[in-house]
Amino acid sequence: MDDRLSRVFAALADPTRRDMVTRLTEGDATVGDLAAPYAVSIQAVSKHLKVLEEAGLVTRSRDAQRRPVHLEAEVFDLMTKWIERYRRRAEERFQRLDDVLAELNDDTRHDRIDAPKEGTAS
């Protein structure tokens, strides 16, 4: 699983590929459709798509003479589960830190209340 996850994150490290994935969230597209907004060749876009395909993020099918590219949403479930696991761990650590800080704050407040005021006998 980690190897697949590494391929997914590596594929998404490139801003052009992230943009293509974003555009595919709206629906399937052909290589030509995906290449349109970029000042690069169809071959360059095909190379980006090959990386996304090897990572399992997209698949290509045949529809008559068209070869639409389809976004594979279940890969995002894999990523989300991985991210969520570490988000929960971080949240738990932050909660423990909040508890320690609250305790320190309470101790400091009690020290100020318990301390004799200047000019008074203790």
C-alpha positions as CSV (number, residue, x, y, z in Angstrom):
1,M,0.0,0.0,0.0
2,D,2.8,2.5,0.9
3,D,4.4,2.0,-2.5
4,R,1.1,2.8,-4.3
5,L,0.6,5.8,-2.0
6,S,4.1,7.0,-2.8
7,R,3.3,6.8,-6.5
8,V,0.1,8.7,-6.0
9,F,1.8,11.5,-4.0
10,A,4.7,11.6,-6.5
11,A,2.2,11.9,-9.4
12,L,0.4,14.7,-7.6
13,A,3.6,16.6,-6.9
14,D,3.5,18.1,-10.3
15,P,1.2,21.2,-10.6
16,T,0.2,20.3,-14.2
17,R,-0.9,16.8,-13.1
18,R,-2.8,18.3,-10.1
19,D,-4.6,20.6,-12.5
20,M,-5.5,17.8,-14.8
21,V,-6.9,15.8,-11.9
22,T,-8.9,18.9,-10.8
23,R,-10.3,19.2,-14.3
24,L,-11.2,15.5,-14.4
25,T,-13.3,15.9,-11.3
26,E,-15.8,17.6,-13.5
27,G,-16.0,14.7,-15.9
28,D,-14.1,12.5,-18.3
29,A,-11.9,14.2,-21.0
30,T,-9.8,13.3,-23.9
31,V,-6.1,13.9,-24.1
32,G,-6.9,16.8,-26.5
33,D,-9.3,18.3,-24.1
34,L,-6.8,18.1,-21.3
35,A,-4.0,19.5,-23.5
36,A,-6.0,22.6,-24.6
37,P,-5.1,25.0,-21.8
38,Y,-1.4,24.2,-21.9
39,A,1.3,25.4,-24.2
40,V,2.7,21.9,-24.6
41,S,2.3,19.1,-27.1
42,I,-0.2,16.3,-26.9
43,Q,2.8,14.0,-26.3
44,A,3.8,16.0,-23.2
45,V,0.2,15.7,-21.8
46,S,0.2,12.0,-22.7
47,K,3.4,11.6,-20.6
48,H,1.7,13.3,-17.6
49,L,-1.4,11.1,-18.1
50,K,0.9,8.0,-18.1
51,V,2.3,9.0,-14.7
52,L,-1.3,9.5,-13.4
53,E,-2.3,6.2,-14.9
54,E,0.6,4.3,-13.3
55,A,-0.3,5.8,-10.0
56,G,-3.8,4.5,-10.4
57,L,-5.4,8.0,-10.5
58,V,-6.8,7.7,-14.0
59,T,-7.8,5.1,-16.5
60,R,-8.4,5.3,-20.2
61,S,-11.2,3.6,-22.0
62,R,-12.2,3.4,-25.6
63,D,-15.5,5.0,-26.8
64,A,-15.6,4.6,-30.6
65,Q,-12.6,6.6,-31.7
66,R,-12.4,8.6,-28.5
67,R,-10.2,7.5,-25.6
68,P,-11.6,9.3,-22.6
69,V,-9.6,9.7,-19.5
70,H,-11.5,8.8,-16.3
71,L,-10.6,9.9,-12.7
72,E,-10.4,6.9,-10.3
73,A,-12.0,8.3,-7.1
74,E,-11.2,5.3,-4.9
75,V,-7.5,6.3,-4.9
76,F,-8.5,9.5,-3.1
77,D,-10.1,7.3,-0.4
78,L,-6.7,5.6,0.1
79,M,-5.0,9.0,0.4
80,T,-7.7,10.3,2.7
81,K,-7.4,7.4,5.1
82,W,-3.6,7.8,5.2
83,I,-3.9,11.6,5.8
84,E,-6.7,11.1,8.4
85,R,-4.6,8.7,10.4
86,Y,-1.8,11.2,10.8
87,R,-4.3,14.1,11.3
88,R,-5.8,12.2,14.3
89,R,-2.4,11.6,15.8
90,A,-1.4,15.2,15.4
91,E,-4.8,16.3,16.9
92,E,-4.2,14.0,19.9
93,R,-0.7,15.5,20.4
94,F,-2.1,19.0,20.2
95,Q,-4.8,18.1,22.7
96,R,-2.2,16.8,25.2
97,L,-0.3,20.0,24.7
98,D,-3.4,22.1,25.3
99,D,-4.0,20.1,28.5
100,V,-0.5,20.7,29.7
101,L,-0.7,24.4,28.9
102,A,-4.1,24.7,30.7
103,E,-2.6,23.0,33.7
104,L,0.4,25.3,33.7
105,N,-1.9,28.3,33.4
106,D,-4.0,27.1,36.3
107,D,-0.8,26.6,38.4
108,T,0.4,30.1,37.6
109,R,-3.0,31.6,38.4
110,H,-3.1,29.8,41.8
111,D,0.5,30.9,42.6
112,R,-0.6,34.6,42.0
113,I,-3.7,34.1,44.2
114,D,-1.8,32.4,46.9
115,A,1.1,34.8,46.9
116,P,1.0,37.5,49.7
117,K,0.2,40.9,48.4
118,E,2.8,43.6,48.9
119,G,2.4,45.5,52.1
120,T,0.4,42.8,53.9
121,A,1.5,40.3,56.5
122,S,1.6,36.7,55.6
